Amino acid sequence: MLGARGRRVSKFGSRFIASADINSFYPSLYSHSLPWALVGKAHAKVNRSLSDWFNQFDLRVRECRRGETVGVAVGPGTSAIAAEVVLNAIDKDPSLKKFRYERFIDDYSLHATSREEAEEFLMALSGALRSYNLHLNPRKTRIEELPLPKTPGWIRELKAAARHVDTKNLQDVLDFLDLAIEVTQAKPDASALKYALAALEKRLIKPHPPMQSNSIARALLSLSFHRPVALPFLVRFVQKSKVKLSVPMARHVDELLVHHSLSRRTDAVTWLLYLVQKQGLTLRRGTEKAILESEDCLSLVLLWHVGSARAKDDVEDFAKALIPSTVDDYERDQYWLLLFELQLARKIKRPYGANDNDFKTLIDSGVRFVDFGTRLKAPPRMSSSSPYSITE
């Protein structure tokens, strides 16, 4: 799969490029489609015995998700193998044989000599995917006329602007943030804001006067209400600049926690709770209730670490309600990290039963998942050859 990027078909003479990927590929991968891909749908539907090797494969994939037939875990190599089994079968679909397209995992591209050819390819691909209960992502399926610039215009614009930002001049910094917002609004599908913030962060390494640092922090805090992607940059900037959040800013953190908890934004809530812990802030009771009502595992774990004594009790009560044998294991699995943290703290005993030693083995081996002392790393250096390599 990794070598696929080096296998390129000829693009000379192409006038259009068709691009597409599969909508929620890993979460929507149907386990029964694995036997279809391995031995054919007709054969698999007739031969359903678990003694058959292809049905064993289906069974093991389902066992990884407590018997669920839809979705595989994102990340493990076993999931990549299962995914490639299905994708390779789709590549062999007769309707796709006439097209010399490229695929990297579930990303497809075809250089076509006409718009009609590009449209025909997307229609054929859509049909081939439907036979495996998969669908194209409409937001990422497009046909574009060539030539296209190697580097998108919004990257060139932000890169040029970043070079001229005087980080000692507060207005320069705020103007650059305004430009990033404008570019983001014009290109909502691009990673413009994340790219701009990463570029700005590289230039905000040197210490700044407290007043200027506070102003930048306020601007990022305000921006994160609408654009949660700004939160990692806010937290790192506050940490590096040693900004102490004012009372109004702390109140805004509370408001943001409520806002993002209602939207079930796990990433936003966890970054904010990390900031709460580092700043030594006290959460309002209403904020703690909003986090509890979100019933999000990671949010509950961090609330248990940084919340009030009452919030800790509420989180523990929520976790204890998951332990009775009447609760489905699949539901309990959604909160495994919370259950692990509470068993580690000796607030509960083996939540999966007296004979289950998995958590005990991890605890005895010194495994830990939550560490507020972890140093926050800035995004990797950007370059024109890899303009999208920006991570949180």
C-alpha positions in Angstrom: 0.0 0.0 0.0 2.7 2.4 0.9 4.5 1.7 -2.4 1.4 2.8 -4.3 2.4 6.4 -4.1 5.4 5.7 -6.2 3.4 3.9 -8.9 2.3 6.7 -11.2 0.4 6.4 -14.5 1.2 8.8 -17.4 -0.6 12.2 -17.0 0.7 13.7 -20.3 -2.2 14.8 -22.5 -4.7 14.8 -19.6 -7.2 17.7 -19.5 -9.1 16.8 -16.3 -8.5 15.1 -13.0 -11.2 13.2 -11.1 -10.7 12.9 -7.4 -12.7 10.9 -4.8 -12.5 9.0 -1.6 -14.8 6.7 0.3 -17.2 8.2 2.8 -16.3 7.2 6.4 -14.4 4.2 5.0 -13.2 2.4 8.2 -16.3 3.1 10.3 -18.6 1.9 7.5 -16.7 -1.2 6.4 -19.1 -4.1 6.5 -17.5 -7.3 8.0 -19.6 -9.6 5.8 -18.2 -7.9 2.7 -14.8 -9.5 3.5 -16.0 -13.0 2.4 -17.6 -11.4 -0.6 -14.2 -9.9 -1.5 -12.3 -13.1 -0.9 -14.4 -15.7 -2.6 -17.2 -13.7 -4.4 -20.6 -12.6 -3.1 -22.6 -15.5 -4.6 -20.3 -18.1 -3.1 -20.1 -16.4 0.3 -23.9 -16.1 0.6 -24.4 -19.8 0.0 -21.5 -21.0 2.2 -22.0 -19.5 5.6 -20.4 -22.1 7.8 -17.9 -20.9 10.4 -15.6 -23.7 9.4 -14.9 -21.9 6.1 -11.7 -19.8 6.3 -13.2 -16.7 4.8 -16.1 -16.8 7.4 -13.4 -17.2 10.1 -11.9 -13.9 8.9 -15.3 -12.2 9.1 -15.8 -13.6 12.6 -12.4 -12.4 13.9 -13.0 -8.9 12.6 -16.4 -8.8 14.3 -14.9 -10.1 17.6 -12.7 -7.0 17.6 -15.9 -5.0 18.0 -18.0 -7.2 20.3 -19.8 -8.8 17.4 -20.7 -5.6 15.5 -20.8 -6.1 11.8 -20.3 -2.5 10.7 -16.9 -0.7 11.1 -13.4 -1.6 12.0 -11.0 0.1 14.3 -8.9 3.0 12.8 -5.2 2.5 13.2 -4.4 -1.2 13.8 -2.5 -3.1 11.0 -5.2 -5.7 11.1 -7.8 -3.1 10.0 -5.5 -2.1 7.1 -5.4 -5.7 5.9 -9.1 -6.1 6.1 -9.6 -2.8 4.3 -7.1 -3.7 1.5 -8.9 -7.1 1.0 -12.1 -5.2 0.1 -10.4 -2.4 -1.8 -8.4 -4.8 -3.9 -11.6 -6.6 -4.9 -13.1 -3.3 -5.9 -10.1 -2.6 -8.1 -10.9 -5.8 -10.0 -14.5 -4.8 -10.7 -15.1 -5.2 -14.5 -16.5 -1.6 -14.8 -13.2 -0.2 -13.6 -10.8 -2.2 -15.8 -10.8 0.4 -18.7 -9.6 3.2 -16.4 -5.9 3.7 -15.5 -6.5 5.4 -12.1 -4.4 5.7 -9.0 -5.4 4.6 -5.5 -3.8 5.2 -2.1 -5.9 3.3 0.5 -9.3 4.8 -0.2 -8.2 7.9 -2.1 -8.8 7.7 -5.9 -7.6 9.9 -8.7 -7.9 9.6 -12.5 -6.2 11.8 -15.1 -8.7 12.0 -18.0 -8.6 13.3 -21.5 -12.2 14.6 -21.3 -14.8 15.5 -18.7 -17.0 12.7 -20.0 -14.3 10.2 -19.2 -13.9 11.6 -15.7 -17.6 11.5 -15.1 -17.8 7.9 -16.4 -15.0 6.9 -14.0 -16.8 8.4 -11.0 -20.0 6.6 -11.9 -18.3 3.3 -12.4 -16.4 3.7 -9.1 -19.6 4.6 -7.2 -21.3 1.5 -8.6 -18.4 -0.8 -7.6 -18.4 0.6 -4.1 -22.1 0.1 -3.7 -21.7 -3.6 -4.3 -19.7 -3.6 -1.0 -22.1 -1.3 0.9 -19.7 1.6 0.5 -20.3 5.1 -0.9 -18.3 8.1 -2.3 -17.8 11.1 -0.1 -19.7 13.9 -1.9 -17.6 16.6 -0.3 -14.4 15.2 -1.6 -15.6 14.0 -5.0 -14.8 16.5 -7.8 -13.6 17.0 -11.4 -11.1 19.7 -12.0 -9.8 21.1 -15.3 -6.0 20.9 -15.7 -3.5 22.4 -15.3 -3.7 22.8 -11.5 -0.9 24.6 -9.5 1.3 22.2 -7.6 0.8 24.3 -4.4 -2.7 25.7 -3.8 -3.1 29.5 -4.0 -4.2 29.8 -0.4 -1.0 28.2 0.8 1.1 30.6 -1.3 -0.9 33.5 0.0 -0.5 32.6 3.7 3.1 31.6 3.3 4.0 35.0 1.7 2.0 36.9 4.4 3.7 34.9 7.2 7.1 35.9 6.0 6.3 39.6 6.6 4.6 39.3 10.0 6.5 41.3 12.6 5.6 39.3 15.7 6.8 42.2 17.9 4.0 44.2 16.4 0.6 43.1 17.8 -1.4 44.6 15.0 0.7 42.6 12.5 -0.2 39.4 14.3 -3.9 40.3 14.5 -4.0 41.2 10.8 -2.5 37.9 9.9 -5.1 36.1 11.9 -7.8 38.1 10.1 -6.3 37.1 6.8 -6.3 33.4 7.9 -10.0 33.7 8.8 -10.8 35.2 5.4 -8.9 32.5 3.5 -10.7 29.9 5.7 -14.1 31.3 4.8 -13.2 31.3 1.1 -11.8 27.8 1.2 -13.8 26.0 3.9 -12.6 22.5 2.8 -8.9 23.5 3.1 -6.8 23.4 6.2 -6.1 27.1 5.9 -6.5 28.2 9.5 -4.5 25.3 10.8 -1.7 26.0 8.3 -1.8 29.8 9.2 -1.6 29.1 12.9 1.2 26.6 12.5 3.1 29.2 10.5 2.4 31.9 13.1 3.4 29.6 16.0 6.9 29.1 14.4 7.4 32.8 14.6 6.1 33.3 18.1 8.9 31.4 19.7 10.6 34.4 21.3 9.2 36.0 24.5 6.8 38.8 24.1 5.7 41.6 26.5 2.9 40.4 28.8 0.4 42.8 27.4 1.0 41.6 23.9 0.9 37.9 24.9 -2.4 38.4 26.7 -3.9 40.1 23.6 -2.8 37.3 21.3 -4.2 34.7 23.8 -7.5 36.6 23.9 -7.7 36.6 20.1 -7.0 32.9 19.9 -9.5 32.2 22.7 -12.2 34.2 20.8 -11.4 32.4 17.6 -11.7 29.0 19.1 -15.4 29.5 19.8 -16.1 29.2 16.1 -12.9 27.3 15.1 -11.9 24.7 17.7 -8.8 23.9 15.6 -7.3 27.0 17.2 -7.3 25.5 20.7 -4.1 23.4 20.4 -2.2 26.6 19.3 -3.8 28.6 22.1 -2.8 26.1 24.8 0.8 25.9 23.5 1.1 29.6 23.2 -0.2 30.1 26.7 2.3 27.5 28.0 5.3 28.9 26.2 4.5 32.6 26.9 3.6 31.8 30.6 0.3 33.8 30.2 -1.9 33.8 33.3 -5.5 33.8 32.2 -7.4 36.8 33.5 -10.8 36.4 35.2 -12.7 37.3 32.1 -10.6 34.9 30.0 -11.2 32.1 32.6 -14.9 32.8 32.3 -14.6 32.4 28.5 -13.0 29.0 29.0 -16.0 28.0 31.0 -18.3 29.2 28.2 -16.3 27.4 25.6 -16.4 24.2 27.6 -20.2 24.4 27.7 -20.5 25.3 24.0 -18.2 22.4 22.8 -19.7 19.9 25.3 -23.1 20.5 23.8 -21.6 19.9 20.3 -19.8 16.8 21.5 -16.5 18.2 20.4 -14.1 15.8 22.2 -11.0 17.4 20.9 -12.0 20.9 22.0 -13.2 19.9 25.5 -10.1 17.9 26.3 -7.8 20.7 25.2 -9.7 23.1 27.3 -9.7 20.8 30.4 -5.9 20.5 29.9 -5.7 24.3 30.0 -7.9 24.3 33.1 -5.5 22.0 34.9 -2.4 23.9 33.8 -3.9 27.2 34.8 -5.3 25.9 38.1 -8.8 27.2 37.2 -12.0 26.3 39.0 -14.9 25.2 36.9 -18.4 26.4 37.5 -21.0 23.8 38.5 -23.0 24.4 35.3 -19.9 23.7 33.2 -19.2 20.5 35.0 -22.9 19.4 34.4 -22.6 20.2 30.7 -19.5 18.0 30.5 -21.2 15.2 32.4 -24.2 15.4 30.1 -22.1 15.0 27.1 -21.3 11.4 28.3 -18.0 11.6 26.3 -15.4 9.2 27.6 -12.3 11.4 27.3 -14.1 14.5 28.6 -15.2 12.5 31.6 -11.7 11.2 32.3 -10.2 14.7 32.4 -13.2 16.1 34.4 -12.5 13.4 37.0 -8.9 14.6 37.2 -9.5 18.4 37.2 -13.1 18.9 38.4 -14.6 19.5 41.9 -15.1 16.8 44.5 -18.8 16.7 43.5 -17.9 16.3 39.8 -15.5 13.4 40.7 -18.4 11.7 42.5 -20.7 12.2 39.6 -18.2 10.7 37.2 -17.6 7.7 39.5 -21.4 7.2 39.7 -21.6 7.2 35.9 -18.8 4.7 35.7 -20.3 2.4 38.3 -23.5 2.3 36.4 -21.6 0.7 33.5 -20.3 -2.3 35.6 -23.4 -4.5 36.2 -23.6 -7.6 34.0 -26.8 -6.3 32.4 -24.8 -3.6 30.5 -23.7 -4.7 27.1 -19.9 -5.1 26.7 -19.9 -3.0 23.5 -21.3 -0.1 25.4 -18.9 -0.7 28.3 -16.0 -0.7 25.8 -16.8 2.9 24.8 -15.7 4.0 28.3 -12.7 1.6 28.8 -10.3 4.4 29.5 -12.5 5.9 32.2 -12.9 2.5 33.8 -9.2 1.9 33.6 -8.4 5.3 35.3 -10.9 4.5 38.1 -9.5 1.0 38.7 -6.0 2.5 38.7 -7.2 4.9 41.5 -8.9 2.0 43.3 -12.3 3.6 43.0 -13.8 0.5 41.3 -12.8 -3.1 41.0 -12.5 -5.2 37.8 -15.3 -3.7 35.7 -15.3 -6.6 33.2 -15.7 -9.3 36.0 -13.7 -11.0 38.6 -11.9 -13.2 36.1 -10.8 -10.4 33.8 -7.2 -9.4 34.4 -6.5 -7.1 31.5 -6.6 -3.8 33.4 -4.7 -5.4 36.3 -1.9 -6.5 33.9 -1.6 -3.0 32.5 -1.6 -1.4 35.9 1.0 -3.9 37.3 3.2 -3.1 34.2 3.1 0.6 34.9 1.0 1.6 31.9 -0.5 5.1 32.2 -2.6 6.9 29.7 -3.1 10.3 31.4 0.0 12.5 32.1 -0.5 16.2 32.6 3.3 16.7 32.7 3.7 15.8 29.0 5.5 18.4 27.1 3.4 19.9 24.2 5.2 19.7 20.8 4.7 22.2 18.1 3.7 21.0 14.6 6.5 19.7 12.3 8.4 22.1 10.0 6.4 22.8 6.9 7.7 22.8 3.4 6.4 23.3 -0.1 7.0 19.7 -0.8 4.6 18.6 2.0 2.3 21.5 2.6 -0.3 19.5 4.4 1.9 17.8 7.0 0.4 19.7 9.9 -0.6 17.8 13.0 -2.1 18.6 16.4 
